[in-house]
Amino acid sequence: MGISWASSSPEALRAHHAREAAAMAGGLPPDVAETTLSPDGAFRGGLLFTPAERAGRAVVVYFHGGGFVAGSPETHRAVTAWLSNLSRMRVLSARYRLAPEHPYPAQREDAIAACGAALSMSADAAEAGIVLAGDSAGACVALWALSGLDPGARARVRGLVLLYGGYGLTESDSISRYGTPESGLDSETLAVMYRRLGTAEGGPAWPLAFAGEIAEPAYVLAAERDAVFDDSARLFRCLGPSGGPREFVVAAGQEHGFLKGAGRDPAALRELERAARWMAALAGAAQSR
């Protein structure tokens, strides 16, 4: 019996997602150290990736994808290790609670706590900064974190790196063209996936509803053959005015989740390198001010 993102149990989906990620991932960069971070108060822990030659003090806070029900820092180890290698920045791949056992706003709360943990890593708080990043559902979690930060912490967000994010749409042209039940990205399955987050506090605050309030620099990547392509395109169009750089990038010929092939797939590494250059330049410019 196959896996159904609409009807299979959370345990089955998590095991399937982990197997798929392991099969896609390539080798890890040898010059990046991995450290396990234990839970500490509201911070749920995660994995910290540190390149041998580090540039700047900013920390990337990364949130993994997996439809809010699956995934972990471990399933996205190849993505985050290579992002650290290519940007020469520390990457904190944060753990957050999963649905349906933990409905929204648990994910938002955990993401905010992860940002606090990252900001505390620098002894010089005045110069410390973070870049919020994530893929698929994790890009949405990154934006939930942004919306929940207090003004002082938000002022230290250098920018956003949002990789083929899903931001709440269940109907769009790209969903009609590329969504399938097998991928979990057809209209019906997306609706089920989003309902797993629950209805507390009126349900999730989808980023498309507050995109106009986002003034931070942003790098938004969409995969050309991705059902949630229109989520990214619409989010980028709706972003508020920014004093920093913005870039919308289309990964030609790619499908949802292709970055998990980092270390094996040249296209995945190429797109991560492009995002890493943007991120490193942004963090460097912020540090020099």
C-alpha positions in Angstrom: 0.0 0.0 0.0 1.4 3.4 -1.0 1.8 6.5 1.1 -1.0 9.1 0.9 -0.3 12.6 2.2 -4.0 13.0 2.7 -4.8 9.8 4.7 -1.6 8.0 5.9 -0.8 8.3 9.5 1.7 11.0 10.7 4.1 8.2 11.7 4.0 6.7 8.2 4.4 10.1 6.5 7.5 10.9 8.7 9.1 7.6 7.9 8.4 8.0 4.2 9.8 11.5 4.2 12.9 10.5 6.0 13.6 7.6 3.5 13.0 9.9 0.6 15.3 12.6 2.0 18.1 10.0 2.6 17.8 8.6 -0.9 18.0 12.1 -2.5 20.9 13.5 -0.4 24.5 13.4 -1.5 27.7 13.7 0.5 28.2 16.4 3.0 30.9 19.1 2.7 34.0 18.0 4.7 34.8 21.4 6.1 31.5 22.0 8.0 31.3 21.0 11.6 27.9 19.7 12.9 26.9 20.3 16.5 23.8 19.0 18.2 22.0 21.6 20.1 19.9 20.3 23.0 16.5 21.8 24.0 16.8 24.8 26.3 13.6 26.2 27.7 11.3 27.2 24.9 14.0 26.4 22.3 13.5 22.9 20.9 17.1 22.3 19.9 18.4 21.5 16.5 21.7 21.1 14.5 24.3 23.9 14.2 26.5 23.9 11.1 29.8 25.9 11.3 32.1 26.2 8.3 35.9 26.0 8.9 36.3 29.5 7.5 33.5 31.7 8.8 32.6 35.1 7.5 30.8 37.5 9.7 28.7 37.1 12.9 25.2 36.6 11.4 23.5 33.2 11.9 21.1 31.6 9.4 18.1 30.2 11.2 16.7 27.5 9.0 13.3 25.7 9.2 12.9 22.4 7.4 10.0 21.4 5.1 7.7 18.4 5.3 4.2 19.6 5.1 4.1 20.6 8.8 3.7 16.9 9.7 7.1 15.5 8.8 10.8 16.4 8.4 13.5 17.4 10.9 16.9 19.0 11.0 18.3 15.5 10.2 16.3 15.0 7.0 17.6 18.4 5.7 21.2 17.9 6.8 22.5 18.0 3.2 20.7 21.3 2.4 21.8 23.1 5.6 25.4 21.8 5.6 25.9 22.9 2.0 24.3 26.2 2.7 26.7 26.8 5.5 29.7 25.7 3.3 28.6 28.0 0.4 27.8 31.1 2.5 30.5 30.6 5.1 27.9 31.4 7.7 26.7 29.4 10.7 23.4 27.7 10.1 21.1 26.8 12.9 18.7 24.2 11.6 15.9 24.5 14.2 13.6 21.8 15.4 9.9 22.7 15.8 6.8 20.8 16.9 4.8 19.0 14.2 1.1 18.8 13.4 -1.3 17.3 14.0 -0.2 16.5 17.6 0.9 20.1 18.0 -1.4 22.5 16.2 -0.6 26.0 15.2 0.7 28.3 16.8 3.2 25.7 18.3 5.3 26.0 15.1 5.3 29.8 15.3 6.3 29.8 19.0 9.1 27.3 18.4 10.4 29.4 15.5 10.5 32.5 17.6 12.4 30.7 20.3 14.9 29.4 17.7 15.5 33.0 16.6 16.2 34.0 20.2 18.7 31.2 20.6 20.5 32.2 17.4 20.6 35.9 18.4 22.2 34.9 21.7 25.1 33.2 20.0 27.0 36.4 19.5 28.8 38.1 22.4 28.3 41.4 20.6 24.6 41.8 20.5 24.8 45.1 18.7 26.4 43.4 15.7 24.6 40.1 15.8 22.0 39.4 13.2 20.0 36.6 11.7 18.9 35.5 8.3 15.6 33.6 8.4 15.4 30.7 5.9 13.4 27.7 5.1 12.0 25.4 2.4 8.4 24.4 1.6 6.5 24.4 4.9 9.6 25.7 6.6 9.6 28.9 4.5 6.1 29.5 6.0 7.4 28.8 9.5 10.2 31.3 8.9 7.7 34.0 8.1 5.6 33.1 11.1 8.8 33.6 13.2 9.3 37.0 11.6 5.8 38.1 12.3 6.1 37.2 15.9 9.4 38.7 16.8 9.5 41.7 19.1 10.6 45.0 17.5 14.2 44.8 18.9 14.7 41.2 17.6 13.1 42.0 14.3 15.4 44.9 13.7 18.2 42.3 13.7 16.8 40.2 10.9 19.1 40.9 8.0 16.9 39.2 5.4 14.8 36.2 4.3 15.7 33.2 2.1 12.4 31.5 1.2 12.8 28.3 -0.9 9.7 27.1 -2.8 7.4 27.9 0.1 3.8 26.9 0.6 1.9 29.8 2.0 -1.7 28.6 2.2 -3.1 28.5 -1.3 -5.2 25.4 -2.2 -6.2 26.5 -5.6 -4.0 28.2 -8.3 -2.8 27.7 -11.9 0.4 26.0 -10.8 -1.5 23.6 -8.4 -3.8 22.7 -11.3 -0.8 22.1 -13.6 1.6 20.3 -11.4 -0.2 19.1 -8.2 -0.7 15.4 -7.8 -2.0 13.2 -4.9 1.4 11.3 -5.0 3.3 14.5 -4.3 0.8 15.7 -1.8 0.4 19.0 -3.7 -2.9 18.7 -5.4 -5.8 20.9 -4.1 -7.5 18.3 -2.0 -4.3 17.1 -0.3 -3.1 20.6 0.4 -6.4 21.4 2.1 -6.0 18.3 4.3 -2.4 19.3 5.1 -3.3 22.8 6.1 -6.3 21.6 8.2 -3.8 19.5 10.3 -2.6 22.7 11.7 -5.9 23.2 13.5 -8.1 26.2 14.1 -6.7 27.6 17.3 -6.6 31.4 17.4 -8.7 31.4 14.2 -6.3 29.1 12.4 -2.9 29.7 10.9 -1.9 33.3 9.9 -1.0 32.6 6.3 1.9 34.8 5.1 0.0 36.0 2.0 -2.3 37.8 4.4 0.6 39.8 6.0 3.0 40.0 3.1 2.4 43.7 2.7 3.9 44.2 6.2 7.2 42.5 5.3 9.9 45.1 4.7 13.0 43.0 5.0 15.2 42.1 2.1 14.1 38.8 0.5 15.3 36.1 -1.8 12.4 34.0 -3.0 13.0 30.9 -5.0 10.4 29.0 -6.9 10.8 25.7 -8.8 9.5 26.0 -12.3 7.5 22.8 -12.3 6.2 23.1 -8.7 2.6 23.1 -7.7 3.2 25.8 -5.1 5.0 28.1 -7.7 2.2 30.6 -7.5 2.5 30.8 -3.7 6.0 32.1 -4.1 5.1 34.4 -7.0 2.2 35.9 -5.2 4.1 36.4 -2.0 6.9 38.2 -3.8 4.4 40.5 -5.6 2.7 41.4 -2.3 5.8 42.2 -0.2 5.9 45.6 1.3 8.4 48.3 0.4 12.0 47.5 1.3 15.2 49.4 1.7 17.3 46.3 0.8 17.7 43.9 -2.1 14.9 41.7 -3.3 15.2 38.8 -5.8 12.7 36.4 -7.3 14.4 33.3 -8.8 12.9 30.6 -10.9 14.8 27.2 -10.8 14.3 26.2 -14.4 12.9 22.7 -15.0 12.9 21.8 -11.3 10.2 20.3 -9.1 9.3 20.8 -5.5 11.9 19.5 -3.0 14.8 19.3 -5.4 17.2 21.0 -3.1 17.3 17.9 -0.9 19.6 16.5 -3.6 22.4 18.8 -2.5 25.7 17.1 -2.7 24.5 14.8 -5.5 22.5 17.0 -7.8 24.4 19.8 -9.6 21.2 21.8 -10.0 20.5 21.7 -6.3 24.0 22.8 -5.5 23.9 25.5 -8.1 20.7 27.1 -6.7 22.0 26.8 -3.1 25.2 28.5 -4.1 23.2 31.4 -5.7 21.1 31.8 -2.6 24.2 31.6 -0.4 26.0 34.4 -2.3 23.0 36.6 -1.9 22.7 35.9 1.8 26.4 36.3 2.5 26.5 39.6 0.6 23.5 40.8 2.5 24.9 39.8 5.9 28.3 41.4 5.0 26.7 44.7 4.0 24.7 44.8 7.2 27.8 44.1 9.3 29.8 46.9 7.6 27.2 49.6 8.4 
